[in-house]
Amino acid sequence: MSQHFLLSSKARSLSIMNIVKMSDIEAFEMFKAIRWNETNGDVVCPCCGSLEKPYFLKTRMQFRCKECFYTFSVTSGTIFANHKLPLQTYLLAIALFTNSVKSISALQLSRDLNVQYKTAWVLSHKIRESLMDYNSDEKFEGTCEMDGVYVNHYVRPKNNIDDRVDRRKVHKPNKRVIISLRQRADEADEVVGAVKTKTFVLKSENSIDIKTIAHKYIKVGTSIHTDESNAYDDLTAHYDMNRVNHQIEYSGIYGENNNQSESYNARFRRMQYGNLHKIGNLYLSNYANEIAYREDTRRWNNGKIFSDIFSKCLHTPTSNEFCGYWQGNKRLSERLGA
């Protein structure tokens, strides 16, 4: 029997010890190389885009553009803008985030980095925000799967049995469902399972929202595998539907199943129950997308995942929702639908 990829030496290409031993200059050069990787590390002014080599203010570890005289650092205009922690701390935070395959809580991150809980909470959410892909409207094709996992629907029973009610009939305003859309790998792909995942937060698994998601993100004629929920009934007219009855079987006699979506659900549950314990609806979309990213990169070595997340952080603009979060600059409403 062959060895699982995660148990092999190829899966371990990142050592946290190497980051801990970094000097300030080495961390600075690493930020510089990733931030301006398209110009081979040559600094580009984020204000005017000048490629002319800027002045380097060594005492402040900043640059000053020769054309517009804008002063900037390696984190200016990124989610780490106006940083107060050492650069090594941000590298270590990304490394810890990378190696936590079922997410990491802000409490654990605050203990590992020796920072306040507030600092760790915002930092972890900035990293999650960098993983959000708002511009990708490329439609799924081939064979896809859809399924939903419900969260925040638990109602604690009353202490006395006479005061208890049927919790199935209790109105649950915070109840949400995360719809995962996954594209299966084909024979040409190097991995097995799924290769691409999108998530959507809905108030219920209903046919209107499901149809909107499918028409926007799935190419007409694609084979879709789902369970027996009536929310997917309307897709039959435009897609090749394959349904599996989970009350009877996990997979049908012709191979119909949504095991890849169930795999997503399982990892999300392990994150919810094992690490975070409580997830608010306001930022539920960020947590859902994080697990989608982890599922899509499950066959990458941790060094490649670290580099990818680090690059996304340095190419994501300053967050309007987490810059000054504890001073009152918060997200006003949750992200729902497609």
N, C-alpha and C positions, 0 to 999 in steps of 0.2 A: 504494500500500500504506500503510495507516494506521500511525502510530507506536506502538510498544509502550508500555504504560502506564508501566513503570519508567524509560523514557527521557524521559518528558514532565516538564514543570515541576510538574505536579500531584502527582507522586510525591515531590517534595522540599519539604516544609513544615517541616522541622526543621533548624536549623543548630547544629552543635556549638559554633561560635564564639560564639553568643548565650549558651550556658550557661557557657562559659569566662569571659565578660566579666561574669557576674552578680556582684553584691555579696552579702555574707552576709545582708543584710536581704531582698534580692530572692529568694534561695533559700529563706529561712525563710518568706516570704509565699507562695511557690509550694507548699511542703509543706503549709502551713496551708490553702490554698484547695482542694487536692486531697484532703487528709485529711478535711476536713469540708465536702465539696462539697454534701452533702444539706441543710446548713443555711446555704448561701451563705457559707461561711467562718467562721461563728460557732462558737467553740470549744465542744466538748461534753466533759464529764469522762468519761474512759474507765472510771472506777471506779464512779461512781454514776449516770452519765448525765444529770447536771444541765445544764440549758441556761442557767442564770444566768451572766452574764459573769464569768469567773474573774479573780483577781488575775494580773497579768503581772509576772514577776520579770525585769526587763530585763537585769540583770547576768548572769543565768544562762540567759536566753532560754527560760524555762520558765513554766508556768502553775500556779496553786494554786487548787483548787476552793473556793468560798465555803461549800459545804455539808458536804463530807466532809474538806476540807483535804488532799486528795490532791495531791501535786506531780507534774506530768507535763510532757512535751515533745511536739513535733509527731510524734515517732517512737515514743512509748510505746505498747506493745501491738502494734506492727507487727513485720515481719521486720527492721527497722532499729533495733529497741529497743537501748538501751545503746550507741549508736553512739559511736565515737571519732574518726571521720574528719569533715572538714567536709561540710556538706550538699551543696555543689557537687560533691564527689567522687561522691556517690551519684547525683546527676542525670547526671553525665558517664558513669558506669558504665552506667546504663540507656540513655543515648543510644548508646553504643558497642555495647551488646548489641542495640539496635534495628536499627542499621545493618548489623550482621553477619548477613546473611540466611542464612548456613549456619553459625551459631553462632560463638562466639569462645572461644579457649582462655584458661585462667587465666594462662599465661605472657604472652600478648599483653596481656591486661588489666592485669597487674602492671606491664608496661613503660609502657603508655599512662597509667596513673594514678600511676605512681611509688610503688607500695606493694609490700609483700612478697608473694611467691607465695601464702603461706597465706591472707593477707587477700583476695587476688583470687579464690582458689578458693572460699572460703566465700561471698563476695559474689555470685559468678556463680551458685552453687547456691541461694542465697536467692532470687535473681530467678527461677530455674527453678522453685523450689518454689511461688512465688506464681502460676505459670501452671497449676498442677495444679487441676483442678476435681473435687472429691470428691463433690459433691452433685447433679450433673447425671445423672439417670436417664431423661431424655427419650428415647424410643425413636426410632430412625432409621426413615425411611419413604421412599416414592418408589422411586428406584433407588439401590442401594448396591453397593459393591465391597469385597472382602476379599482380602488377600494377606499373605504373610509375608516378612521379610528376616532372614537368619541373621547372627549376630555372634559373635565370640569363639570361632570354630571352627578357626582356623588352627593347624596344627602344623608347627613349623619342621623341615625335613628334616635328617637327619644329614649331616655333612661328607663322610664316605666312602660311596660308593654301595652298598657291601656291607652297611652298617649300616642302610640305609633300609628302611622298611616301607610297605605300602600305607596311606596316611593316611586313606583312606575307611573303614578298618576299625578305626582307633585310637579308643579311648574318649575322648571329649572332655567332661569334667565341666562345663566352663565354657560350653559351647555353649548359646546361647539364640536364640529367634526372636521378632521383634517383629511382631505381627499388627496391621495397620492396617485400620480400618473407616471407610469414607468414604461420605458421602451426596452424590450428584451434584446439581448445580444443575438446577432446572427452568426453564421458559420465563419464569416470573414473577420469577426472581432477576436481579439486576443483573450478576452475574458469570457466567462460564462455568467448567466444571470441577467441583470439589467445594466444598461450603459448610460441611461439618461433618466432623470427624475425631476418632476415638478410637483409642487404642493400648493393646495388652496384651502383656506379656512372658510368654512360655511357654518351657518347656524343650524342647518339640518341637511341631511343627504336627500335632496329633492331633485326632481326631474328637470326643473327649469334651469337651475345652476349647473347641473351636470351636462345638460345639452349645450349650454353656453361655453363651458370649458372645452368640451369635445370639439365643437365647431371651430373654436379659436386656435386650439393647439394640436389637433389630430387631423391628419390628412384623410379626406373622404375615401372610403373603401378599405381602410386599415382594419386588420383583425384585432378586436378588443376582447379581452378576457375579464369577466367580472363575476360577482356572486349573484344570487337570485333576488337581490333588492330591486323593487319596482322602480327605483330612481333611474335605472339604466334602460328601462323599456323603450323609451323614445329614440334610442340610438340605433335601433334595429334597421330603420329606414335608410341610413346612410353608411353603416359600418357592418362588417362581418362579425356578428356577436357570438361569443362562446361563453356559456353560463355554467357555473358549477354550484351544486346545492351542498352547502357546507353542513347541513343537518345530516347528510348521508355520507359524503365523501370529501376528501381534500382535493382530489383530482378526478376528472371524468374519464370515461373509458376511451375517449378520443384525445386525451391530453389537455382538455380545457381546465385551467386553474389560474389563480391569481397569487401564486406563491411569492412572487417578487414584491408585490404590494404588501403581502402579509409579513414578509421579511422587514420591510420598512416599518410596519406597525409594531413589530416585536422590538426593534431597536429603539423606537420612540418610547414605548412603554418602559424599557429598561432605563432610559434617560429620565423619564418622569418619576418612576418609583424608586430607582436606585440612587440617583444623584441629586436631582433638583427637588423632588418631593412635591413642589407646588409651582404651577405655571400660570401666570395671569394671562387673560385674553388679549391685553393690550399689545403684548410682544410675542404672542403665540406663533405668528407667521415667521418670526426670526428663528424660533426654536425648531419649527417644522422644516424650514429650509436648511438648517444646520444638519439635521439627520439625513435629509436628501443628499447633501454634499458628502457626508460621511459614507453613505451607501454607494454613491457613484465613485468614490475614491478608495473603496475597501481593498482593492488589489494594488494600490500604490504603496511604495515603501515610504516610511515616515519622513525621510529626508525630502522626497519629492512633494509630499503634502505640505510640509513646513515651508518650502520655497514657494509653493503655489499660494498658500494663505498669506505669507509675508508680502508677496508681490501684489495680491489683491488689496491688502491693507494700504500699501504705499501708492496705489493707483485709484483708490476710492476717495472722492472729495470729502472735505470736512463734514461730519454729520451734523445736520440741523437739529436732530433729536437727542443727541447724547453730548453735544458740546454745551456745557453749562446745565446738565441735567439736574443736578442737586441744587441749582439756583432757580429752578422752576421751568426750564425749557424742556418740556416733556411732550411726548406724542399725545395728540388730542383724541384720536379715535383709532380703533383697531382696523387692521387690513383684512377685509372680507371679500370673497368672490374671486373672479378671474381678473 
